[in-house]
Amino acid sequence: MNSALLSRITSNPRQCGGRPCIRGMRIRVKDILDMLAGGATQAEILHDYPYLEPDDIKASLEYAAAQIDHAVVMVTS
């Protein structure tokens, strides 16, 4: 993991319900991921949100990847 990128992701219980956001702004990691999943390109996102930077999008992807990278323990009987 790139800690420099992940440092762009912030969480504040008083902002966006504590959900992870980009650099303390009110744009959530989920917002970025939803736009990408909906087919938006990085260039389109950066055009529509000029206060974002390319590394914010990379940080969102890295954060999401880190969140799903955990072992799944299955208990069978």
VOBA-1610 file (N, C-alpha, C; in pm, whole numbers, padded with zeros to 5 digits, always signed):
BEGIN
Met+00084-00119+00000Met+00000+00000+00000Met+00088+00125+00000Asn+00037+00225-00065Asn+00108+00352-00073Asn+00053+00445+00035Ser+00127+00461+00142Ser+00077+00543+00254Ser+00061+00689+00216Ala+00141+00738+00121Ala+00125+00877+00077Ala-00011+00896+00012Leu-00052+00800-00069Leu-00185+00809-00131Leu-00294+00794-00025Leu-00278+00696+00062Leu-00383+00672+00162Leu-00397+00787+00261Ser-00294+00870+00275Ser-00305+00985+00365Ser-00404+01088+00311Arg-00442+01077+00184Arg-00542+01166+00125Arg-00683+01129+00171Ile-00699+01010+00226Ile-00831+00965+00271Ile-00845+01000+00418Thr-00951+01073+00448Thr-00975+01116+00586Thr-01113+01070+00632Ser-01126+01056+00761Ser-01256+01023+00822Ser-01278+01116+00940Asn-01396+01173+00945Asn-01432+01264+01053Asn-01575+01231+01092Pro-01598+01195+01216Pro-01734+01157+01256Pro-01837+01269+01235Arg-01793+01393+01223Arg-01884+01506+01204Arg-01904+01541+01057Gln-01845+01463+00969Gln-01853+01492+00826Gln-01893+01365+00752Cys-01998+01373+00674Cys-02044+01261+00592Cys-02063+01134+00675Gly-02108+01150+00797Gly-02135+01035+00883Gly-02013+00952+00916Gly-01895+01013+00907Gly-01771+00941+00937Gly-01720+00857+00822Arg-01788+00863+00710Arg-01743+00786+00593Arg-01612+00845+00539Pro-01530+00760+00478Pro-01402+00807+00425Pro-01422+00909+00313Cys-01351+01019+00324Cys-01361+01130+00229Cys-01223+01164+00172Ile-01224+01249+00072Ile-01101+01293+00008Ile-01051+01420+00075Arg-00936+01414+00133Arg-00864+01530+00190Arg-00952+01623+00272Gly-01040+01567+00353Gly-01123+01649+00441Gly-01237+01720+00371Met-01252+01698+00241Met-01362+01759+00168Met-01486+01671+00181Arg-01596+01722+00137Arg-01720+01647+00146Arg-01747+01564+00021Ile-01643+01508-00034Ile-01660+01411-00141Ile-01606+01278-00091Arg-01695+01181-00088Arg-01661+01052-00028Arg-01586+00963-00127Val-01510+00871-00072Val-01445+00770-00154Val-01551+00698-00237Lys-01664+00668-00176Lys-01772+00600-00247Lys-01821+00680-00366Asp-01824+00811-00356Asp-01866+00895-00468Asp-01773+00874-00588Ile-01643+00872-00562Ile-01544+00850-00668Ile-01563+00712-00728Leu-01578+00611-00642Leu-01593+00475-00691Leu-01722+00459-00772Asp-01829+00522-00726Asp-01956+00515-00800Asp-01943+00578-00938Met-01873+00689-00947Met-01854+00753-01077Met-01773+00663-01171Leu-01667+00604-01119Leu-01586+00514-01201Leu-01667+00392-01243Ala-01742+00336-01150Ala-01825+00218-01182Ala-01933+00252-01284Gly-01977+00377-01283Gly-02078+00422-01378Gly-02022+00454-01516Gly-01892+00440-01532Gly-01831+00461-01661Gly-01760+00594-01681Ala-01758+00678-01578Ala-01688+00806-01591Ala-01538+00781-01599Thr-01472+00859-01681Thr-01326+00849-01689Thr-01264+00941-01585Gln-01136+00919-01560Gln-01065+01007-01467Gln-01073+01151-01516Ala-01055+01171-01645Ala-01059+01307-01701Ala-01195+01372-01679Glu-01302+01296-01694Glu-01436+01350-01672Glu-01458+01389-01526Ile-01412+01303-01436Ile-01427+01332-01293Ile-01350+01459-01257Leu-01227+01468-01305Leu-01145+01585-01273Leu-01202+01711-01336His-01266+01700-01448His-01330+01816-01511His-01451+01862-01430Asp-01532+01764-01387Asp-01654+01796-01311Asp-01624+01841-01168Tyr-01511+01798-01114Tyr-01472+01832-00976Tyr-01330+01888-00981Pro-01314+02013-01021Pro-01180+02069-01044Pro-01093+02076-00918Tyr-01151+02064-00802Tyr-01071+02066-00679Tyr-01010+01930-00648Leu-01048+01827-00724Leu-00986+01696-00708Leu-00857+01689-00790Glu-00771+01599-00749Glu-00644+01577-00817Glu-00637+01430-00860Pro-00558+01398-00962Pro-00548+01259-01005Pro-00515+01162-00891Asp-00429+01204-00801Asp-00394+01116-00689Asp-00512+01089-00595Asp-00612+01176-00594Asp-00732+01151-00513Asp-00807+01030-00566Ile-00812+01017-00697Ile-00879+00903-00758Ile-00799+00776-00732Lys-00668+00784-00747Lys-00582+00669-00718Lys-00596+00628-00572Ala-00602+00727-00483Ala-00615+00698-00339Ala-00747+00628-00311Ser-00853+00670-00377Ser-00984+00606-00358Ser-00980+00459-00398Leu-00916+00432-00511Leu-00905+00293-00557Leu-00818+00210-00463Glu-00709+00268-00418Glu-00621+00195-00327Glu-00691+00169-00194Tyr-00764+00268-00144Tyr-00838+00251-00019Tyr-00941+00138-00033Ala-01014+00138-00143Ala-01115+00034-00165Ala-01050-00103-00174Ala-00938-00112-00245Ala-00869-00240-00257Ala-00823-00290-00121Ala-00773-00200-00038Ala-00726-00239+00095Ala-00841-00287+00183Gln-00959-00230+00164Gln-01075-00267+00246Gln-01126-00407+00216Ile-01107-00452+00092Ile-01159-00585+00059Ile-01051-00693+00067Asp-00930-00655+00101Asp-00820-00751+00109Asp-00808-00807+00249His-00903-00891+00284His-00896-00956+00414His-00939-01101+00398Ala-00893-01181+00486Ala-00925-01323+00479Ala-01073-01345+00513Val-01129-01442+00448Val-01266-01482+00477Val-01260-01618+00542Val-01312-01626+00661Val-01311-01752+00735Val-01449-01814+00723Met-01452-01936+00674Met-01579-02006+00659Met-01581-02120+00760Val-01687-02127+00835Val-01702-02233+00934Val-01805-02331+00879Thr-01764-02455+00870Thr-01856-02559+00824Thr-01879-02657+00936Ser-01993-02719+00929Ser-02021-02819+01035Ser-02034-02956+00978
//
